[in-house]
């Protein structure tokens, strides 16, 4: 027995390769998705088995006496079920050959007259994905869509992140008679219905030039809302040990200065800025836009109630509690007992509440005080002017 994995390209004979058509014509049995089996070229066997899952395909193949072909849409090497079947065939020493095909990314590239070698390739076909992270990598992002996440849903997520003006293109039913190319912005296409066989190309999102933590205070839009100072922000990121793919909370986010720093440090993760004051929420939106911190999501509401539906955090910064310290710490640790927590305090009462809340959950607590003085010109002299000392209280699991 020999098995050939045949890529059908766009699913029509004109997008199949000569090699692929020959493999289908010579196979004694053809397996694959029902919609593919219904549109095979003339001359193919009538011995056709509708199966998609790798284990089902293997069982059906083992029940055959002769050579088999397994049909895949697009290219078998591009987010294809072939990835799951190949190891199963190898385990049983069944000879296998893969016939490549024209993928949807190639079809859209050709329709647009654009090279695709610099596109980021992402699958949203039957799986969840983060479109904001995909477009934030500095390259246009191509999404293979399907299931619950179609182009309209992906555009909705982009628009909600502040990327409503991002140019996008949808390729619908590529290579079929009903093919359609739709241009627009994420906001214009958000929520729209497209055919199940659709792909999305989104341009690269604007990016803030990366730099070390501790952005200058003057770079932020501030208004009258209190803001965590530059030196303290740099220390907070160090205390939280932020990693590129972390999920992070900033509770009592104020102007969003810490939220922005967290978002830039965890470019592949998500940051949730929790704030209840309307003026502060407006500033957070403005600073997200200014620093292209698209992975920063504003959560308007008062903690701990506003934390209820957030995903489990890897690390949490608490900059303001309005008396809810214990509930905020508890909400974070209930979702992730190993979450890294850092609380900032300028009042002794806040320091005491933080130590009590963290030790009450069995965490090892460390307190550091940061005292920053900055020069201020007085005639020909430069005098050091002290800022309020800031306590940073961190809590970590034992060991």
C-alpha positions as semicolon CSV with decimal commas, in nm:
position;residue;x (nm);y (nm);z (nm)
1;X;0,000;0,000;0,000
2;X;0,110;0,354;-0,073
3;X;-0,065;0,671;0,044
4;X;-0,051;1,006;-0,136
5;X;-0,158;1,326;0,032
6;X;-0,292;1,538;-0,252
7;X;-0,325;1,916;-0,224
8;X;-0,621;2,042;-0,427
9;X;-0,534;2,411;-0,424
10;X;-0,855;2,612;-0,453
11;X;-1,054;2,292;-0,493
12;X;-1,113;2,331;-0,867
13;X;-0,936;2,145;-1,143
14;X;-0,774;2,462;-1,278
15;X;-0,594;2,517;-0,946
16;X;-0,473;2,157;-0,913
17;X;-0,132;2,049;-1,033
18;X;-0,085;1,788;-1,303
19;X;0,090;1,572;-1,046
20;X;-0,206;1,600;-0,809
21;X;-0,462;1,506;-1,077
22;X;-0,251;1,206;-1,178
23;X;-0,231;1,089;-0,814
24;X;-0,610;1,113;-0,778
25;X;-0,673;0,926;-1,103
26;X;-0,444;0,638;-1,004
27;X;-0,576;0,594;-0,649
28;X;-0,802;0,300;-0,568
29;X;-0,961;0,495;-0,285
30;X;-0,986;0,869;-0,216
31;X;-1,049;1,006;0,131
32;X;-1,114;1,358;0,255
33;X;-1,377;1,615;0,347
34;X;-1,716;1,556;0,186
35;X;-1,713;1,889;-0,002
36;X;-1,379;1,801;-0,163
37;X;-1,489;1,450;-0,264
38;X;-1,790;1,598;-0,444
39;X;-1,574;1,806;-0,678
40;X;-1,294;1,574;-0,785
41;X;-1,172;1,570;-1,149
42;X;-1,331;1,342;-1,410
43;X;-1,193;0,987;-1,407
44;X;-1,143;0,949;-1,032
45;X;-1,260;0,636;-0,855
46;X;-1,606;0,620;-0,702
47;X;-1,452;0,453;-0,395
48;X;-1,460;0,766;-0,181
49;X;-1,467;0,788;0,198
50;X;-1,564;1,108;0,379
51;X;-1,328;1,148;0,674
52;X;-1,132;1,439;0,819
53;X;-0,982;1,348;1,156
54;X;-0,635;1,186;1,134
55;X;-0,735;0,874;1,331
56;X;-1,049;0,822;1,119
57;X;-0,842;0,858;0,804
58;X;-0,586;0,607;0,929
59;X;-0,851;0,348;1,016
60;X;-1,011;0,388;0,672
61;X;-0,672;0,359;0,498
62;X;-0,585;0,041;0,688
63;X;-0,914;-0,112;0,572
64;X;-0,812;-0,074;0,204
65;X;-0,615;-0,320;-0,007
66;X;-0,463;-0,082;-0,261
67;X;-0,315;0,264;-0,293
68;X;-0,504;0,553;-0,135
69;X;-0,512;0,927;-0,184
70;X;-0,611;1,174;0,086
71;X;-0,744;1,505;-0,049
72;X;-0,665;1,834;0,124
73;X;-0,773;2,182;0,022
74;X;-0,505;2,442;-0,041
75;X;-0,158;2,310;0,032
76;X;-0,098;2,012;0,260
77;X;0,189;2,199;0,425
78;X;-0,011;2,510;0,520
79;X;-0,228;2,463;0,831
80;X;-0,351;2,131;0,699
81;X;-0,476;1,813;0,862
82;X;-0,182;1,639;0,695
83;X;0,022;1,742;0,998
84;X;-0,176;1,501;1,216
85;X;-0,191;1,214;0,967
86;X;0,175;1,198;0,864
87;X;0,308;1,080;1,205
88;X;0,039;0,809;1,224
89;X;0,142;0,674;0,884
90;X;0,510;0,688;0,979
91;X;0,444;0,486;1,296
92;X;0,317;0,201;1,079
93;X;0,587;0,234;0,812
94;X;0,327;0,308;0,545
95;X;0,494;0,471;0,243
96;X;0,360;0,822;0,191
97;X;0,407;1,096;-0,066
98;X;0,292;1,457;-0,035
99;X;0,183;1,645;-0,347
100;X;0,196;2,024;-0,293
101;X;-0,072;2,262;-0,411
102;X;-0,164;2,627;-0,447
103;X;-0,251;2,764;-0,103
104;X;-0,500;3,040;-0,023
105;X;-0,214;3,269;0,071
106;X;-0,069;3,225;-0,278
107;X;-0,406;3,286;-0,440
108;X;-0,465;3,611;-0,250
109;X;-0,109;3,725;-0,315
110;X;-0,160;3,670;-0,687
111;X;-0,495;3,848;-0,692
112;X;-0,345;4,153;-0,521
113;X;-0,019;4,146;-0,716
114;X;0,179;4,151;-0,392
115;X;0,464;3,929;-0,268
116;X;0,372;3,728;0,041
117;X;0,715;3,630;0,173
118;X;0,701;3,903;0,439
119;X;0,348;3,831;0,560
120;X;0,290;3,681;0,903
121;X;0,082;3,367;0,848
122;X;-0,181;3,294;1,113
123;X;-0,452;3,030;1,141
124;X;-0,793;3,124;1,278
125;X;-0,948;2,816;1,117
126;X;-1,130;2,628;1,391
127;X;-0,898;2,772;1,655
128;X;-0,871;3,091;1,853
129;X;-0,604;3,344;1,774
130;X;-0,503;3,694;1,878
131;X;-0,529;3,923;1,574
132;X;-0,395;4,221;1,769
133;X;-0,071;4,040;1,850
134;X;-0,047;3,918;1,489
135;X;-0,062;4,268;1,336
136;X;0,166;4,415;1,603
137;X;0,473;4,226;1,486
138;X;0,570;4,476;1,217
139;X;0,441;4,271;0,921
140;X;0,108;4,241;0,739
141;X;-0,083;3,945;0,881
142;X;-0,261;3,685;0,669
143;X;-0,539;3,497;0,850
144;X;-0,675;3,163;0,734
145;X;-1,027;3,187;0,875
146;X;-1,312;2,950;0,944
147;X;-1,543;2,837;1,221
148;X;-1,638;3,102;1,478
149;X;-1,360;3,341;1,374
150;X;-1,435;3,481;1,031
151;X;-1,297;3,803;0,884
152;X;-1,581;4,006;1,040
153;X;-1,505;3,877;1,389
154;X;-1,131;3,934;1,349
155;X;-1,192;4,289;1,228
156;X;-1,420;4,346;1,527
157;X;-1,137;4,251;1,763
158;X;-0,897;4,482;1,582
159;X;-1,141;4,771;1,600
160;X;-1,202;4,715;1,972
161;X;-0,827;4,738;2,032
162;X;-0,814;5,082;1,871
163;X;-0,713;4,961;1,526
164;X;-1,034;5,054;1,346
165;X;-0,846;5,251;1,077
166;X;-0,617;4,958;0,989
167;X;-0,647;4,868;0,616
168;X;-0,771;4,512;0,559
169;X;-0,856;4,292;0,261
170;X;-1,088;3,990;0,251
171;X;-1,053;3,719;-0,013
172;X;-1,380;3,527;-0,040
173;X;-1,418;3,194;-0,226
174;X;-1,082;3,238;-0,397
175;X;-1,058;3,070;-0,742
176;X;-1,433;2,994;-0,750
177;X;-1,686;3,165;-0,979
178;X;-1,821;3,347;-0,672
179;X;-1,476;3,485;-0,585
180;X;-1,483;3,833;-0,432
181;X;-1,210;4,067;-0,305
182;X;-1,326;4,323;-0,047
183;X;-1,115;4,621;0,063
184;X;-1,179;4,841;0,365
185;X;-1,072;4,920;0,719
186;X;-1,113;4,699;1,024
187;X;-1,394;4,925;1,148
188;X;-1,577;4,912;0,813
189;X;-1,568;4,531;0,791
190;X;-1,616;4,460;1,163
191;X;-1,904;4,220;1,221
192;X;-1,981;4,169;0,851
193;X;-2,071;3,826;0,719
194;X;-1,842;3,654;0,470
195;X;-1,841;3,312;0,306
196;X;-1,696;3,025;0,516
197;X;-1,408;2,995;0,268
198;X;-1,254;3,336;0,327
199;X;-0,915;3,476;0,420
200;X;-0,814;3,810;0,569
201;X;-0,507;4,023;0,509
202;X;-0,449;4,302;0,763
203;X;-0,174;4,559;0,727
204;X;0,089;4,593;0,999
205;X;-0,024;4,808;1,290
206;X;0,169;5,127;1,372
207;X;0,445;5,049;1,621
208;X;0,618;5,244;1,894
209;X;0,995;5,211;1,866
210;X;1,092;4,967;2,144
211;X;1,318;5,092;2,420
212;X;1,409;4,995;2,774
213;X;1,142;5,039;3,046
214;X;1,105;5,376;3,216
215;X;0,961;5,607;2,951
216;X;1,004;5,979;3,026
217;X;0,714;6,125;3,222
218;X;0,673;6,404;2,968
219;X;0,598;6,156;2,691
220;X;0,262;6,068;2,845
221;X;-0,063;6,257;2,812
222;X;-0,136;6,334;3,177
223;X;-0,419;6,576;3,250
224;X;-0,490;6,608;3,623
225;X;-0,474;6,235;3,696
226;X;-0,191;6,114;3,924
227;X;0,081;5,923;3,740
228;X;0,344;5,672;3,849
229;X;0,685;5,831;3,792
230;X;0,948;5,707;3,546
231;X;1,189;5,559;3,799
232;X;0,910;5,377;3,981
233;X;0,768;5,235;3,656
234;X;1,105;5,091;3,563
235;X;1,130;4,928;3,906
236;X;0,776;4,790;3,882
237;X;0,852;4,608;3,555
238;X;1,163;4,461;3,714
239;X;0,969;4,346;4,022
240;X;0,699;4,187;3,808
241;X;0,957;4,009;3,587
242;X;0,744;4,075;3,278
243;X;0,778;3,822;2,998
244;X;0,688;3,873;2,630
245;X;0,370;3,661;2,628
246;X;0,238;3,743;2,978
247;X;-0,120;3,826;3,065
248;X;-0,101;4,131;3,292
249;X;-0,337;4,336;3,508
250;X;-0,288;4,701;3,601
251;X;-0,543;4,775;3,871
252;X;-0,609;5,143;3,938
253;X;-0,439;5,231;3,612
254;X;-0,467;5,612;3,633
255;X;-0,318;5,767;3,320
256;X;-0,218;5,423;3,194
257;X;0,156;5,492;3,216
258;X;0,228;5,155;3,380
259;X;-0,023;4,983;3,149
260;X;0,161;5,118;2,844
261;X;0,499;5,007;2,981
262;X;0,358;4,661;3,050
263;X;0,205;4,642;2,702
264;X;0,532;4,733;2,532
265;X;0,725;4,480;2,743
266;X;0,471;4,201;2,683
267;X;0,416;4,266;2,312
268;X;0,294;3,909;2,257
269;X;0,062;3,911;2,558
270;X;-0,234;4,111;2,684
271;X;-0,262;4,393;2,937
272;X;-0,587;4,481;3,114
273;X;-0,596;4,835;3,253
274;X;-0,866;4,852;3,521
275;X;-0,988;5,202;3,607
276;X;-1,314;5,349;3,738
277;X;-1,259;5,725;3,694
278;X;-1,394;5,854;3,358
279;X;-1,118;6,117;3,317
280;X;-0,850;5,854;3,374
281;X;-1,017;5,613;3,129
282;X;-1,004;5,881;2,861
283;X;-0,632;5,931;2,924
284;X;-0,566;5,558;2,904
285;X;-0,727;5,549;2,559
286;X;-0,520;5,846;2,445
287;X;-0,194;5,700;2,572
288;X;-0,273;5,360;2,418
289;X;-0,313;5,534;2,084
290;X;-0,001;5,749;2,125
291;X;0,226;5,456;2,210
292;X;0,058;5,205;1,972
293;X;-0,005;4,978;2,272
294;X;-0,271;4,779;2,086
295;X;-0,249;4,481;2,324
296;X;-0,374;4,707;2,605
297;X;-0,743;4,666;2,684
298;X;-0,925;4,917;2,904
299;X;-1,162;4,769;3,163
300;X;-1,390;5,039;3,298
301;X;-1,513;4,963;3,648
302;X;-1,418;4,938;4,011
303;X;-1,204;4,653;4,139
304;X;-1,246;4,385;4,258
305;X;-1,584;4,357;4,080
306;X;-1,432;4,460;3,746
307;X;-1,181;4,173;3,767
308;X;-1,441;3,898;3,765
309;X;-1,435;3,823;3,391
310;X;-1,065;3,885;3,322
311;X;-0,838;3,595;3,223
312;X;-0,595;3,459;3,481
313;X;-0,297;3,694;3,518
314;X;0,069;3,601;3,515
315;X;0,149;3,924;3,700
316;X;-0,050;4,207;3,859
317;X;0,038;4,567;3,938
318;X;-0,186;4,737;4,193
319;X;-0,155;5,114;4,181
320;X;-0,488;5,207;4,338
321;X;-0,751;5,016;4,533
322;X;-1,001;5,262;4,685
323;X;-1,001;5,041;4,994
324;X;-1,039;4,711;4,809
325;X;-0,686;4,575;4,856
326;X;-0,781;4,239;5,004
327;X;-1,048;4,172;4,742
328;X;-0,815;4,266;4,455
329;X;-0,533;4,044;4,580
330;X;-0,781;3,763;4,637
331;X;-0,930;3,797;4,288
332;X;-0,587;3,770;4,127
333;X;-0,471;3,473;4,334
334;X;-0,802;3,288;4,296
335;X;-0,745;3,291;3,920
336;X;-0,373;3,213;3,943
337;X;-0,220;3,122;4,281
338;X;0,126;3,169;4,128
339;X;0,061;3,524;4,001
340;X;0,342;3,771;4,066
341;X;0,205;4,078;4,246
342;X;0,351;4,424;4,299
343;X;0,170;4,700;4,491
344;X;0,281;5,064;4,495
345;X;0,206;5,280;4,798
346;X;0,289;5,630;4,915
347;X;0,072;5,611;5,228
348;X;0,166;5,403;5,531
349;X;-0,193;5,277;5,551
350;X;-0,171;5,139;5,196
351;X;0,161;4,975;5,281
352;X;0,004;4,806;5,582
353;X;-0,300;4,690;5,384
354;X;-0,081;4,543;5,109
355;X;0,142;4,351;5,350
356;X;-0,164;4,219;5,535
357;X;-0,343;4,111;5,215
358;X;-0,038;3,936;5,068
359;X;0,073;3,759;5,386
360;X;-0,288;3,662;5,450
361;X;-0,273;3,456;5,129
362;X;0,050;3,289;5,235
363;X;0,283;3,485;5,006
364;X;0,638;3,583;5,081
365;X;0,640;3,961;5,102
366;X;0,923;4,198;5,030
367;X;0,905;4,575;5,072
368;X;1,135;4,819;4,892
369;X;1,133;5,197;4,923
370;X;1,221;5,419;4,630
371;X;1,313;5,778;4,708
372;X;1,369;5,990;4,397
373;X;1,505;6,344;4,390
374;X;1,526;6,544;4,069
375;X;1,714;6,863;3,999
376;X;1,534;7,195;3,966
377;X;1,714;7,503;3,843
378;X;1,732;7,797;4,083
379;X;1,924;8,075;3,914
380;X;2,273;7,942;3,844
381;X;2,222;7,648;4,081
382;X;2,056;7,310;4,047
383;X;1,872;7,200;4,359
384;X;1,754;6,848;4,429
385;X;1,379;6,837;4,490
386;X;1,249;6,524;4,658
387;X;0,942;6,334;4,540
388;X;0,724;6,139;4,780
389;X;0,894;5,812;4,880
390;X;0,722;5,515;4,716
391;X;0,692;5,168;4,866
392;X;0,687;4,869;4,631
393;X;0,540;4,563;4,799
394;X;0,584;4,235;4,616
395;X;0,432;3,898;4,689
396;X;0,547;3,566;4,557
397;X;0,465;3,203;4,632
398;X;0,695;3,022;4,871
399;X;0,981;2,855;4,685
